[in-house]
Amino acid sequence: MHDCIFCKIVRKEIPARILYEDEDILAFHDIRPVRPVHFLIIPKAHVATLYEANMDHHRALGRMLAMSGELARQAGATDGFRAIINCGRVGHQEVYHVHMHVIGGPEPVGPMIVRTP
């Protein structure tokens, strides 16, 4: 499982436009952005989904959240952003390495979930 695309980005085997890196996490631009600001923050250690996350991962997961605001502002999301972590098939997770999408821009992102009556 450590040959997933995000593990390869962590090891610099695949190029990425990196925004931030420290010993625990890596942030890089999404290759298919949906908004003017759209980047991912991942733990450097391979954790497939939030189902597999445990207290051994708390430092990296906490850093992902703690750095999201500063990185969003630096990327141009100065009036808010959305942070999304998809988990598993039902959550529409496409890459099985925990990752947080940070999405924003000058206009509102739109409703989080469309509610049906």
Biopython code that builds the backbone (N, CA, C, O; Angstrom):
import numpy as np
from Bio.PDB.StructureBuilder import StructureBuilder

atoms = [
    (1, "MET", "N", (0.820, -1.202, 0.000)),
    (1, "MET", "CA", (0.000, 0.000, 0.000)),
    (1, "MET", "C", (0.855, 1.252, 0.000)),
    (1, "MET", "O", (0.359, 2.324, -0.347)),
    (2, "HIS", "N", (2.099, 1.157, 0.370)),
    (2, "HIS", "CA", (2.932, 2.345, 0.442)),
    (2, "HIS", "C", (3.392, 2.810, -0.938)),
    (2, "HIS", "O", (4.166, 3.762, -1.044)),
    (3, "ASP", "N", (2.923, 2.147, -1.996)),
    (3, "ASP", "CA", (3.206, 2.596, -3.342)),
    (3, "ASP", "C", (2.046, 3.404, -3.916)),
    (3, "ASP", "O", (1.939, 3.563, -5.132)),
    (4, "CYS", "N", (1.191, 3.906, -3.058)),
    (4, "CYS", "CA", (0.103, 4.747, -3.537)),
    (4, "CYS", "C", (0.695, 6.043, -4.090)),
    (4, "CYS", "O", (1.837, 6.395, -3.796)),
    (5, "ILE", "N", (-0.090, 6.732, -4.883)),
    (5, "ILE", "CA", (0.392, 7.944, -5.541)),
    (5, "ILE", "C", (0.857, 9.005, -4.537)),
    (5, "ILE", "O", (1.839, 9.702, -4.790)),
    (6, "PHE", "N", (0.161, 9.133, -3.403)),
    (6, "PHE", "CA", (0.563, 10.144, -2.430)),
    (6, "PHE", "C", (1.862, 9.756, -1.728)),
    (6, "PHE", "O", (2.671, 10.626, -1.406)),
    (7, "CYS", "N", (2.072, 8.466, -1.487)),
    (7, "CYS", "CA", (3.353, 8.023, -0.922)),
    (7, "CYS", "C", (4.487, 8.342, -1.893)),
    (7, "CYS", "O", (5.580, 8.726, -1.477)),
    (8, "LYS", "N", (4.222, 8.181, -3.183)),
    (8, "LYS", "CA", (5.233, 8.498, -4.192)),
    (8, "LYS", "C", (5.522, 9.996, -4.228)),
    (8, "LYS", "O", (6.663, 10.399, -4.454)),
    (9, "ILE", "N", (4.512, 10.814, -4.008)),
    (9, "ILE", "CA", (4.731, 12.272, -3.934)),
    (9, "ILE", "C", (5.560, 12.597, -2.697)),
    (9, "ILE", "O", (6.471, 13.422, -2.767)),
    (10, "VAL", "N", (5.259, 11.963, -1.564)),
    (10, "VAL", "CA", (6.036, 12.184, -0.343)),
    (10, "VAL", "C", (7.503, 11.851, -0.584)),
    (10, "VAL", "O", (8.387, 12.576, -0.128)),
    (11, "ARG", "N", (7.769, 10.747, -1.304)),
    (11, "ARG", "CA", (9.145, 10.322, -1.567)),
    (11, "ARG", "C", (9.786, 11.075, -2.735)),
    (11, "ARG", "O", (10.934, 10.809, -3.089)),
    (12, "LYS", "N", (9.044, 12.016, -3.334)),
    (12, "LYS", "CA", (9.529, 12.832, -4.459)),
    (12, "LYS", "C", (9.769, 12.000, -5.716)),
    (12, "LYS", "O", (10.590, 12.366, -6.557)),
    (13, "GLU", "N", (9.058, 10.891, -5.843)),
    (13, "GLU", "CA", (9.134, 10.060, -7.044)),
    (13, "GLU", "C", (8.207, 10.593, -8.131)),
    (13, "GLU", "O", (8.394, 10.312, -9.315)),
    (14, "ILE", "N", (7.211, 11.364, -7.715)),
    (14, "ILE", "CA", (6.271, 12.021, -8.620)),
    (14, "ILE", "C", (6.304, 13.500, -8.270)),
    (14, "ILE", "O", (6.205, 13.856, -7.096)),
    (15, "PRO", "N", (6.443, 14.373, -9.271)),
    (15, "PRO", "CA", (6.499, 15.807, -8.965)),
    (15, "PRO", "C", (5.149, 16.340, -8.495)),
    (15, "PRO", "O", (4.093, 15.842, -8.884)),
    (16, "ALA", "N", (5.211, 17.350, -7.662)),
    (16, "ALA", "CA", (4.015, 18.038, -7.179)),
    (16, "ALA", "C", (4.395, 19.482, -6.890)),
    (16, "ALA", "O", (5.549, 19.782, -6.586)),
    (17, "ARG", "N", (3.417, 20.371, -6.988)),
    (17, "ARG", "CA", (3.628, 21.775, -6.617)),
    (17, "ARG", "C", (3.409, 21.892, -5.111)),
    (17, "ARG", "O", (2.285, 22.084, -4.648)),
    (18, "ILE", "N", (4.478, 21.774, -4.372)),
    (18, "ILE", "CA", (4.406, 21.718, -2.916)),
    (18, "ILE", "C", (4.239, 23.104, -2.316)),
    (18, "ILE", "O", (4.947, 24.044, -2.676)),
    (19, "LEU", "N", (3.289, 23.210, -1.396)),
    (19, "LEU", "CA", (3.028, 24.446, -0.662)),
    (19, "LEU", "C", (3.730, 24.456, 0.688)),
    (19, "LEU", "O", (4.183, 25.503, 1.152)),
    (20, "TYR", "N", (3.819, 23.290, 1.316)),
    (20, "TYR", "CA", (4.343, 23.213, 2.667)),
    (20, "TYR", "C", (4.782, 21.780, 2.939)),
    (20, "TYR", "O", (4.189, 20.820, 2.447)),
    (21, "GLU", "N", (5.843, 21.668, 3.740)),
    (21, "GLU", "CA", (6.302, 20.349, 4.149)),
    (21, "GLU", "C", (7.002, 20.462, 5.482)),
    (21, "GLU", "O", (7.782, 21.386, 5.713)),
    (22, "ASP", "N", (6.716, 19.506, 6.368)),
    (22, "ASP", "CA", (7.477, 19.363, 7.602)),
    (22, "ASP", "C", (7.668, 17.870, 7.849)),
    (22, "ASP", "O", (7.437, 17.067, 6.944)),
    (23, "GLU", "N", (8.075, 17.489, 9.023)),
    (23, "GLU", "CA", (8.375, 16.075, 9.282)),
    (23, "GLU", "C", (7.144, 15.184, 9.274)),
    (23, "GLU", "O", (7.273, 13.969, 9.119)),
    (24, "ASP", "N", (5.942, 15.758, 9.439)),
    (24, "ASP", "CA", (4.718, 14.971, 9.557)),
    (24, "ASP", "C", (3.766, 15.063, 8.377)),
    (24, "ASP", "O", (3.077, 14.094, 8.058)),
    (25, "ILE", "N", (3.722, 16.224, 7.724)),
    (25, "ILE", "CA", (2.710, 16.448, 6.688)),
    (25, "ILE", "C", (3.312, 17.072, 5.437)),
    (25, "ILE", "O", (4.425, 17.600, 5.447)),
    (26, "LEU", "N", (2.535, 16.994, 4.357)),
    (26, "LEU", "CA", (2.905, 17.600, 3.088)),
    (26, "LEU", "C", (1.650, 18.233, 2.505)),
    (26, "LEU", "O", (0.583, 17.619, 2.519)),
    (27, "ALA", "N", (1.768, 19.451, 1.995)),
    (27, "ALA", "CA", (0.648, 20.126, 1.333)),
    (27, "ALA", "C", (1.070, 20.441, -0.094)),
    (27, "ALA", "O", (2.178, 20.921, -0.333)),
    (28, "PHE", "N", (0.175, 20.168, -1.043)),
    (28, "PHE", "CA", (0.493, 20.410, -2.451)),
    (28, "PHE", "C", (-0.788, 20.718, -3.222)),
    (28, "PHE", "O", (-1.885, 20.335, -2.818)),
    (29, "HIS", "N", (-0.618, 21.422, -4.344)),
    (29, "HIS", "CA", (-1.755, 21.810, -5.179)),
    (29, "HIS", "C", (-2.418, 20.580, -5.796)),
    (29, "HIS", "O", (-1.741, 19.632, -6.194)),
    (30, "ASP", "N", (-3.750, 20.608, -5.870)),
    (30, "ASP", "CA", (-4.497, 19.556, -6.539)),
    (30, "ASP", "C", (-4.249, 19.663, -8.043)),
    (30, "ASP", "O", (-4.207, 20.767, -8.587)),
    (31, "ILE", "N", (-4.084, 18.529, -8.713)),
    (31, "ILE", "CA", (-3.816, 18.574, -10.157)),
    (31, "ILE", "C", (-5.071, 18.856, -10.976)),
    (31, "ILE", "O", (-4.975, 19.201, -12.154)),
    (32, "ARG", "N", (-6.245, 18.715, -10.368)),
    (32, "ARG", "CA", (-7.515, 19.043, -11.022)),
    (32, "ARG", "C", (-8.326, 19.949, -10.107)),
    (32, "ARG", "O", (-9.339, 19.516, -9.557)),
    (33, "PRO", "N", (-7.903, 21.200, -9.931)),
    (33, "PRO", "CA", (-8.586, 22.078, -8.970)),
    (33, "PRO", "C", (-10.019, 22.378, -9.383)),
    (33, "PRO", "O", (-10.329, 22.516, -10.567)),
    (34, "VAL", "N", (-10.887, 22.475, -8.379)),
    (34, "VAL", "CA", (-12.285, 22.817, -8.620)),
    (34, "VAL", "C", (-12.580, 24.272, -8.264)),
    (34, "VAL", "O", (-13.658, 24.780, -8.572)),
    (35, "ARG", "N", (-11.640, 24.933, -7.627)),
    (35, "ARG", "CA", (-11.767, 26.337, -7.230)),
    (35, "ARG", "C", (-10.411, 27.007, -7.398)),
    (35, "ARG", "O", (-9.404, 26.318, -7.564)),
    (36, "PRO", "N", (-10.361, 28.353, -7.359)),
    (36, "PRO", "CA", (-9.075, 29.039, -7.457)),
    (36, "PRO", "C", (-8.062, 28.579, -6.403)),
    (36, "PRO", "O", (-6.864, 28.510, -6.680)),
    (37, "VAL", "N", (-8.539, 28.268, -5.206)),
    (37, "VAL", "CA", (-7.687, 27.684, -4.169)),
    (37, "VAL", "C", (-8.137, 26.241, -3.996)),
    (37, "VAL", "O", (-9.282, 25.982, -3.629)),
    (38, "HIS", "N", (-7.237, 25.308, -4.260)),
    (38, "HIS", "CA", (-7.544, 23.893, -4.066)),
    (38, "HIS", "C", (-6.225, 23.144, -3.905)),
    (38, "HIS", "O", (-5.484, 22.926, -4.865)),
    (39, "PHE", "N", (-5.961, 22.761, -2.672)),
    (39, "PHE", "CA", (-4.762, 21.981, -2.408)),
    (39, "PHE", "C", (-5.091, 20.871, -1.430)),
    (39, "PHE", "O", (-6.157, 20.857, -0.814)),
    (40, "LEU", "N", (-4.164, 19.949, -1.299)),
    (40, "LEU", "CA", (-4.329, 18.799, -0.418)),
    (40, "LEU", "C", (-3.302, 18.865, 0.688)),
    (40, "LEU", "O", (-2.187, 19.345, 0.487)),
    (41, "ILE", "N", (-3.680, 18.383, 1.851)),
    (41, "ILE", "CA", (-2.737, 18.195, 2.952)),
    (41, "ILE", "C", (-2.817, 16.717, 3.328)),
    (41, "ILE", "O", (-3.899, 16.179, 3.563)),
    (42, "ILE", "N", (-1.650, 16.072, 3.381)),
    (42, "ILE", "CA", (-1.613, 14.642, 3.687)),
    (42, "ILE", "C", (-0.622, 14.370, 4.806)),
    (42, "ILE", "O", (0.338, 15.119, 4.990)),
    (43, "PRO", "N", (-0.857, 13.291, 5.558)),
    (43, "PRO", "CA", (0.194, 12.835, 6.474)),
    (43, "PRO", "C", (1.275, 12.160, 5.639)),
    (43, "PRO", "O", (0.964, 11.503, 4.645)),
    (44, "LYS", "N", (2.519, 12.309, 6.022)),
    (44, "LYS", "CA", (3.588, 11.629, 5.292)),
    (44, "LYS", "C", (3.524, 10.121, 5.493)),
    (44, "LYS", "O", (3.855, 9.363, 4.581)),
    (45, "ALA", "N", (3.108, 9.679, 6.659)),
    (45, "ALA", "CA", (2.944, 8.246, 6.910)),
    (45, "ALA", "C", (1.692, 7.772, 6.186)),
    (45, "ALA", "O", (0.678, 8.470, 6.158)),
    (46, "HIS", "N", (1.768, 6.598, 5.611)),
    (46, "HIS", "CA", (0.611, 6.053, 4.904)),
    (46, "HIS", "C", (-0.458, 5.599, 5.895)),
    (46, "HIS", "O", (-0.229, 4.720, 6.726)),
    (47, "VAL", "N", (-1.628, 6.221, 5.786)),
    (47, "VAL", "CA", (-2.827, 5.809, 6.506)),
    (47, "VAL", "C", (-3.905, 5.791, 5.435)),
    (47, "VAL", "O", (-4.222, 6.833, 4.862)),
    (48, "ALA", "N", (-4.468, 4.630, 5.157)),
    (48, "ALA", "CA", (-5.383, 4.499, 4.022)),
    (48, "ALA", "C", (-6.640, 5.354, 4.161)),
    (48, "ALA", "O", (-6.979, 6.105, 3.247)),
    (49, "THR", "N", (-7.330, 5.249, 5.290)),
    (49, "THR", "CA", (-8.569, 6.002, 5.503)),
    (49, "THR", "C", (-8.643, 6.425, 6.961)),
    (49, "THR", "O", (-7.834, 5.994, 7.783)),
    (50, "LEU", "N", (-9.601, 7.260, 7.272)),
    (50, "LEU", "CA", (-9.804, 7.624, 8.674)),
    (50, "LEU", "C", (-10.226, 6.427, 9.513)),
    (50, "LEU", "O", (-10.062, 6.443, 10.733)),
    (51, "TYR", "N", (-10.768, 5.386, 8.881)),
    (51, "TYR", "CA", (-11.073, 4.158, 9.624)),
    (51, "TYR", "C", (-9.813, 3.560, 10.237)),
    (51, "TYR", "O", (-9.862, 3.009, 11.337)),
    (52, "GLU", "N", (-8.689, 3.663, 9.539)),
    (52, "GLU", "CA", (-7.429, 3.093, 10.026)),
    (52, "GLU", "C", (-6.671, 4.038, 10.954)),
    (52, "GLU", "O", (-5.742, 3.614, 11.641)),
    (53, "ALA", "N", (-7.056, 5.306, 10.984)),
    (53, "ALA", "CA", (-6.362, 6.281, 11.829)),
    (53, "ALA", "C", (-6.586, 5.952, 13.303)),
    (53, "ALA", "O", (-7.661, 5.500, 13.697)),
    (54, "ASN", "N", (-5.557, 6.185, 14.102)),
    (54, "ASN", "CA", (-5.670, 5.965, 15.534)),
    (54, "ASN", "C", (-4.801, 6.999, 16.251)),
    (54, "ASN", "O", (-4.278, 7.914, 15.615)),
    (55, "MET", "N", (-4.650, 6.864, 17.528)),
    (55, "MET", "CA", (-3.904, 7.854, 18.302)),
    (55, "MET", "C", (-2.417, 7.911, 17.924)),
    (55, "MET", "O", (-1.740, 8.891, 18.234)),
    (56, "ASP", "N", (-1.915, 6.885, 17.269)),
    (56, "ASP", "CA", (-0.540, 6.954, 16.771)),
    (56, "ASP", "C", (-0.392, 8.020, 15.691)),
    (56, "ASP", "O", (0.718, 8.475, 15.414)),
    (57, "HIS", "N", (-1.509, 8.420, 15.078)),
    (57, "HIS", "CA", (-1.492, 9.386, 13.975)),
    (57, "HIS", "C", (-1.927, 10.786, 14.408)),
    (57, "HIS", "O", (-2.051, 11.681, 13.572)),
    (58, "HIS", "N", (-2.157, 10.980, 15.701)),
    (58, "HIS", "CA", (-2.754, 12.247, 16.140)),
    (58, "HIS", "C", (-1.889, 13.460, 15.809)),
    (58, "HIS", "O", (-2.426, 14.523, 15.498)),
    (59, "ARG", "N", (-0.594, 13.330, 15.866)),
    (59, "ARG", "CA", (0.272, 14.483, 15.582)),
    (59, "ARG", "C", (0.102, 14.959, 14.132)),
    (59, "ARG", "O", (-0.099, 16.150, 13.895)),
    (60, "ALA", "N", (0.179, 14.053, 13.178)),
    (60, "ALA", "CA", (0.041, 14.437, 11.771)),
    (60, "ALA", "C", (-1.367, 14.940, 11.468)),
    (60, "ALA", "O", (-1.530, 15.953, 10.788)),
    (61, "LEU", "N", (-2.388, 14.238, 11.971)),
    (61, "LEU", "CA", (-3.764, 14.662, 11.704)),
    (61, "LEU", "C", (-4.046, 16.019, 12.338)),
    (61, "LEU", "O", (-4.721, 16.854, 11.737)),
    (62, "GLY", "N", (-3.546, 16.243, 13.520)),
    (62, "GLY", "CA", (-3.699, 17.549, 14.171)),
    (62, "GLY", "C", (-2.985, 18.649, 13.406)),
    (62, "GLY", "O", (-3.512, 19.753, 13.270)),
    (63, "ARG", "N", (-1.792, 18.359, 12.906)),
    (63, "ARG", "CA", (-1.046, 19.355, 12.127)),
    (63, "ARG", "C", (-1.779, 19.695, 10.828)),
    (63, "ARG", "O", (-1.769, 20.844, 10.386)),
    (64, "MET", "N", (-2.415, 18.687, 10.218)),
    (64, "MET", "CA", (-3.183, 18.951, 9.000)),
    (64, "MET", "C", (-4.238, 20.022, 9.270)),
    (64, "MET", "O", (-4.372, 20.977, 8.505)),
    (65, "LEU", "N", (-4.981, 19.858, 10.358)),
    (65, "LEU", "CA", (-6.007, 20.843, 10.699)),
    (65, "LEU", "C", (-5.390, 22.174, 11.113)),
    (65, "LEU", "O", (-5.847, 23.235, 10.689)),
    (66, "ALA", "N", (-4.350, 22.113, 11.943)),
    (66, "ALA", "CA", (-3.751, 23.336, 12.471)),
    (66, "ALA", "C", (-3.112, 24.191, 11.375)),
    (66, "ALA", "O", (-3.109, 25.417, 11.481)),
    (67, "MET", "N", (-2.576, 23.570, 10.332)),
    (67, "MET", "CA", (-1.917, 24.321, 9.260)),
    (67, "MET", "C", (-2.886, 24.761, 8.176)),
    (67, "MET", "O", (-2.533, 25.606, 7.354)),
    (68, "SER", "N", (-4.087, 24.219, 8.148)),
    (68, "SER", "CA", (-4.998, 24.493, 7.035)),
    (68, "SER", "C", (-5.333, 25.972, 6.888)),
    (68, "SER", "O", (-5.370, 26.478, 5.766)),
    (69, "GLY", "N", (-5.576, 26.671, 7.980)),
    (69, "GLY", "CA", (-5.931, 28.090, 7.889)),
    (69, "GLY", "C", (-4.800, 28.947, 7.352)),
    (69, "GLY", "O", (-5.004, 29.756, 6.447)),
    (70, "GLU", "N", (-3.616, 28.771, 7.903)),
    (70, "GLU", "CA", (-2.460, 29.545, 7.441)),
    (70, "GLU", "C", (-2.163, 29.273, 5.969)),
    (70, "GLU", "O", (-1.913, 30.205, 5.205)),
    (71, "LEU", "N", (-2.191, 28.008, 5.570)),
    (71, "LEU", "CA", (-1.908, 27.663, 4.175)),
    (71, "LEU", "C", (-3.006, 28.175, 3.245)),
    (71, "LEU", "O", (-2.713, 28.616, 2.134)),
    (72, "ALA", "N", (-4.266, 28.124, 3.684)),
    (72, "ALA", "CA", (-5.368, 28.643, 2.870)),
    (72, "ALA", "C", (-5.210, 30.142, 2.640)),
    (72, "ALA", "O", (-5.391, 30.627, 1.523)),
    (73, "ARG", "N", (-4.872, 30.873, 3.699)),
    (73, "ARG", "CA", (-4.652, 32.322, 3.534)),
    (73, "ARG", "C", (-3.501, 32.588, 2.581)),
    (73, "ARG", "O", (-3.614, 33.444, 1.703)),
    (74, "GLN", "N", (-2.394, 31.870, 2.738)),
    (74, "GLN", "CA", (-1.236, 32.053, 1.856)),
    (74, "GLN", "C", (-1.595, 31.759, 0.399)),
    (74, "GLN", "O", (-1.058, 32.384, -0.516)),
    (75, "ALA", "N", (-2.508, 30.801, 0.186)),
    (75, "ALA", "CA", (-2.893, 30.418, -1.174)),
    (75, "ALA", "C", (-3.932, 31.357, -1.775)),
    (75, "ALA", "O", (-4.227, 31.267, -2.967)),
    (76, "GLY", "N", (-4.498, 32.269, -0.958)),
    (76, "GLY", "CA", (-5.439, 33.245, -1.479)),
    (76, "GLY", "C", (-6.858, 33.125, -0.958)),
    (76, "GLY", "O", (-7.714, 33.916, -1.355)),
    (77, "ALA", "N", (-7.139, 32.178, -0.095)),
    (77, "ALA", "CA", (-8.478, 32.041, 0.495)),
    (77, "ALA", "C", (-8.511, 32.877, 1.765)),
    (77, "ALA", "O", (-8.333, 32.355, 2.866)),
    (78, "THR", "N", (-8.739, 34.171, 1.607)),
    (78, "THR", "CA", (-8.642, 35.104, 2.731)),
    (78, "THR", "C", (-9.968, 35.339, 3.454)),
    (78, "THR", "O", (-10.002, 36.025, 4.476)),
    (79, "ASP", "N", (-11.061, 34.773, 2.928)),
    (79, "ASP", "CA", (-12.372, 35.009, 3.542)),
    (79, "ASP", "C", (-13.091, 33.698, 3.826)),
    (79, "ASP", "O", (-14.320, 33.639, 3.793)),
    (80, "GLY", "N", (-12.330, 32.655, 4.104)),
    (80, "GLY", "CA", (-12.914, 31.361, 4.413)),
    (80, "GLY", "C", (-12.534, 30.300, 3.398)),
    (80, "GLY", "O", (-12.060, 30.597, 2.302)),
    (81, "PHE", "N", (-12.752, 29.065, 3.791)),
    (81, "PHE", "CA", (-12.442, 27.924, 2.929)),
    (81, "PHE", "C", (-13.212, 26.725, 3.442)),
    (81, "PHE", "O", (-13.797, 26.765, 4.524)),
    (82, "ARG", "N", (-13.209, 25.667, 2.663)),
    (82, "ARG", "CA", (-13.811, 24.409, 3.088)),
    (82, "ARG", "C", (-12.706, 23.377, 3.194)),
    (82, "ARG", "O", (-11.846, 23.287, 2.318)),
    (83, "ALA", "N", (-12.726, 22.594, 4.270)),
    (83, "ALA", "CA", (-11.796, 21.483, 4.460)),
    (83, "ALA", "C", (-12.615, 20.193, 4.380)),
    (83, "ALA", "O", (-13.600, 20.030, 5.100)),
    (84, "ILE", "N", (-12.201, 19.283, 3.501)),
    (84, "ILE", "CA", (-12.964, 18.064, 3.251)),
    (84, "ILE", "C", (-12.035, 16.859, 3.367)),
    (84, "ILE", "O", (-10.967, 16.825, 2.756)),
    (85, "ILE", "N", (-12.452, 15.877, 4.152)),
    (85, "ILE", "CA", (-11.765, 14.593, 4.197)),
    (85, "ILE", "C", (-12.802, 13.529, 3.860)),
    (85, "ILE", "O", (-13.724, 13.285, 4.638)),
    (86, "ASN", "N", (-12.652, 12.904, 2.714)),
    (86, "ASN", "CA", (-13.544, 11.824, 2.305)),
    (86, "ASN", "C", (-13.017, 10.518, 2.878)),
    (86, "ASN", "O", (-11.805, 10.323, 2.979)),
    (87, "CYS", "N", (-13.926, 9.627, 3.251)),
    (87, "CYS", "CA", (-13.509, 8.358, 3.856)),
    (87, "CYS", "C", (-14.265, 7.198, 3.223)),
    (87, "CYS", "O", (-15.489, 7.109, 3.327)),
    (88, "GLY", "N", (-13.530, 6.317, 2.572)),
    (88, "GLY", "CA", (-14.098, 5.089, 2.021)),
    (88, "GLY", "C", (-14.976, 5.297, 0.801)),
    (88, "GLY", "O", (-15.131, 6.411, 0.300)),
    (89, "ARG", "N", (-15.544, 4.196, 0.340)),
    (89, "ARG", "CA", (-16.351, 4.200, -0.883)),
    (89, "ARG", "C", (-17.548, 5.132, -0.774)),
    (89, "ARG", "O", (-17.788, 5.937, -1.673)),
    (90, "VAL", "N", (-18.297, 5.034, 0.311)),
    (90, "VAL", "CA", (-19.493, 5.866, 0.473)),
    (90, "VAL", "C", (-19.130, 7.342, 0.574)),
    (90, "VAL", "O", (-19.890, 8.203, 0.132)),
    (91, "GLY", "N", (-17.972, 7.634, 1.154)),
    (91, "GLY", "CA", (-17.507, 9.012, 1.272)),
    (91, "GLY", "C", (-16.814, 9.522, 0.026)),
    (91, "GLY", "O", (-16.295, 10.638, 0.023)),
    (92, "HIS", "N", (-16.794, 8.722, -1.039)),
    (92, "HIS", "CA", (-16.197, 9.083, -2.331)),
    (92, "HIS", "C", (-14.695, 9.313, -2.248)),
    (92, "HIS", "O", (-14.164, 10.181, -2.941)),
    (93, "GLN", "N", (-14.007, 8.552, -1.414)),
    (93, "GLN", "CA", (-12.550, 8.649, -1.354)),
    (93, "GLN", "C", (-11.979, 8.026, -2.620)),
    (93, "GLN", "O", (-12.281, 6.877, -2.941)),
    (94, "GLU", "N", (-11.152, 8.784, -3.342)),
    (94, "GLU", "CA", (-10.579, 8.295, -4.595)),
    (94, "GLU", "C", (-9.179, 7.735, -4.406)),
    (94, "GLU", "O", (-8.831, 6.724, -5.016)),
    (95, "VAL", "N", (-8.375, 8.374, -3.575)),
    (95, "VAL", "CA", (-7.025, 7.891, -3.290)),
    (95, "VAL", "C", (-7.015, 7.402, -1.854)),
    (95, "VAL", "O", (-7.362, 8.145, -0.936)),
    (96, "TYR", "N", (-6.618, 6.156, -1.660)),
    (96, "TYR", "CA", (-6.645, 5.567, -0.328)),
    (96, "TYR", "C", (-5.352, 5.847, 0.435)),
    (96, "TYR", "O", (-4.543, 4.961, 0.709)),
    (97, "HIS", "N", (-5.209, 7.115, 0.759)),
    (97, "HIS", "CA", (-4.192, 7.680, 1.650)),
    (97, "HIS", "C", (-4.908, 8.902, 2.209)),
    (97, "HIS", "O", (-5.309, 9.778, 1.442)),
    (98, "VAL", "N", (-5.076, 8.982, 3.508)),
    (98, "VAL", "CA", (-5.824, 10.088, 4.102)),
    (98, "VAL", "C", (-5.336, 11.407, 3.510)),
    (98, "VAL", "O", (-4.134, 11.656, 3.423)),
    (99, "HIS", "N", (-6.276, 12.237, 3.108)),
    (99, "HIS", "CA", (-5.932, 13.554, 2.574)),
    (99, "HIS", "C", (-7.090, 14.518, 2.811)),
    (99, "HIS", "O", (-8.260, 14.138, 2.779)),
    (100, "MET", "N", (-6.732, 15.756, 3.046)),
    (100, "MET", "CA", (-7.715, 16.805, 3.267)),
    (100, "MET", "C", (-7.648, 17.780, 2.108)),
    (100, "MET", "O", (-6.590, 18.335, 1.812)),
    (101, "HIS", "N", (-8.788, 17.986, 1.451)),
    (101, "HIS", "CA", (-8.894, 19.012, 0.419)),
    (101, "HIS", "C", (-9.145, 20.339, 1.114)),
    (101, "HIS", "O", (-10.008, 20.421, 1.988)),
    (102, "VAL", "N", (-8.419, 21.367, 0.750)),
    (102, "VAL", "CA", (-8.674, 22.730, 1.211)),
    (102, "VAL", "C", (-9.088, 23.503, -0.026)),
    (102, "VAL", "O", (-8.313, 23.653, -0.971)),
    (103, "ILE", "N", (-10.333, 23.998, -0.009)),
    (103, "ILE", "CA", (-10.941, 24.591, -1.197)),
    (103, "ILE", "C", (-11.484, 25.965, -0.853)),
    (103, "ILE", "O", (-12.165, 26.136, 0.159)),
    (104, "GLY", "N", (-11.183, 26.945, -1.696)),
    (104, "GLY", "CA", (-11.695, 28.286, -1.458)),
    (104, "GLY", "C", (-11.459, 29.184, -2.646)),
    (104, "GLY", "O", (-11.121, 28.724, -3.737)),
    (105, "GLY", "N", (-11.637, 30.445, -2.426)),
    (105, "GLY", "CA", (-11.471, 31.451, -3.462)),
    (105, "GLY", "C", (-12.291, 32.670, -3.110)),
    (105, "GLY", "O", (-12.811, 32.776, -2.000)),
    (106, "PRO", "N", (-12.407, 33.581, -4.037)),
    (106, "PRO", "CA", (-13.114, 34.824, -3.715)),
    (106, "PRO", "C", (-14.624, 34.668, -3.562)),
    (106, "PRO", "O", (-15.248, 35.465, -2.861)),
    (107, "GLU", "N", (-15.224, 33.674, -4.192)),
    (107, "GLU", "CA", (-16.675, 33.474, -4.127)),
    (107, "GLU", "C", (-16.999, 32.311, -3.197)),
    (107, "GLU", "O", (-16.162, 31.429, -3.004)),
    (108, "PRO", "N", (-18.206, 32.290, -2.613)),
    (108, "PRO", "CA", (-18.599, 31.165, -1.759)),
    (108, "PRO", "C", (-18.496, 29.836, -2.503)),
    (108, "PRO", "O", (-18.726, 29.760, -3.710)),
    (109, "VAL", "N", (-18.151, 28.813, -1.769)),
    (109, "VAL", "CA", (-17.939, 27.489, -2.344)),
    (109, "VAL", "C", (-19.255, 26.834, -2.748)),
    (109, "VAL", "O", (-19.268, 26.015, -3.666)),
    (110, "GLY", "N", (-20.346, 27.168, -2.096)),
    (110, "GLY", "CA", (-21.632, 26.548, -2.373)),
    (110, "GLY", "C", (-22.060, 25.696, -1.205)),
    (110, "GLY", "O", (-21.311, 25.543, -0.240)),
    (111, "PRO", "N", (-23.265, 25.132, -1.276)),
    (111, "PRO", "CA", (-23.755, 24.343, -0.140)),
    (111, "PRO", "C", (-22.924, 23.090, 0.064)),
    (111, "PRO", "O", (-22.446, 22.474, -0.889)),
    (112, "MET", "N", (-22.763, 22.729, 1.326)),
    (112, "MET", "CA", (-21.968, 21.553, 1.645)),
    (112, "MET", "C", (-22.666, 20.281, 1.170)),
    (112, "MET", "O", (-22.064, 19.460, 0.477)),
    (113, "ILE", "N", (-23.919, 20.121, 1.537)),
    (113, "ILE", "CA", (-24.700, 18.972, 1.143)),
    (113, "ILE", "C", (-26.061, 19.484, 0.696)),
    (113, "ILE", "O", (-26.694, 20.278, 1.392)),
    (114, "VAL", "N", (-26.504, 19.032, -0.460)),
    (114, "VAL", "CA", (-27.822, 19.412, -0.926)),
    (114, "VAL", "C", (-28.834, 18.538, -0.201)),
    (114, "VAL", "O", (-28.825, 17.313, -0.322)),
    (115, "ARG", "N", (-29.688, 19.182, 0.538)),
    (115, "ARG", "CA", (-30.692, 18.442, 1.316)),
    (115, "ARG", "C", (-31.934, 18.220, 0.463)),
    (115, "ARG", "O", (-32.394, 19.122, -0.237)),
    (116, "THR", "N", (-32.456, 17.027, 0.533)),
    (116, "THR", "CA", (-33.700, 16.740, -0.172)),
    (116, "THR", "C", (-34.834, 16.722, 0.844)),
    (116, "THR", "O", (-34.654, 16.291, 1.982)),
    (117, "PRO", "N", (-35.999, 17.192, 0.422)),
    (117, "PRO", "CA", (-37.144, 17.259, 1.356)),
    (117, "PRO", "C", (-37.588, 15.907, 1.841)),
    (117, "PRO", "O", (-38.532, 15.812, 2.624)),
]
sb = StructureBuilder()
sb.init_structure("model")
sb.init_model(0)
sb.init_chain("A")
sb.init_seg("    ")
for serial, (resi, resn, name, xyz) in enumerate(atoms, 1):
    if name == "N":
        sb.init_residue(resn, " ", resi, " ")
    sb.init_atom(name, np.array(xyz, "f"), 0.0, 1.0, " ", f" {name:<3s}", serial, name[0])
structure = sb.get_structure()
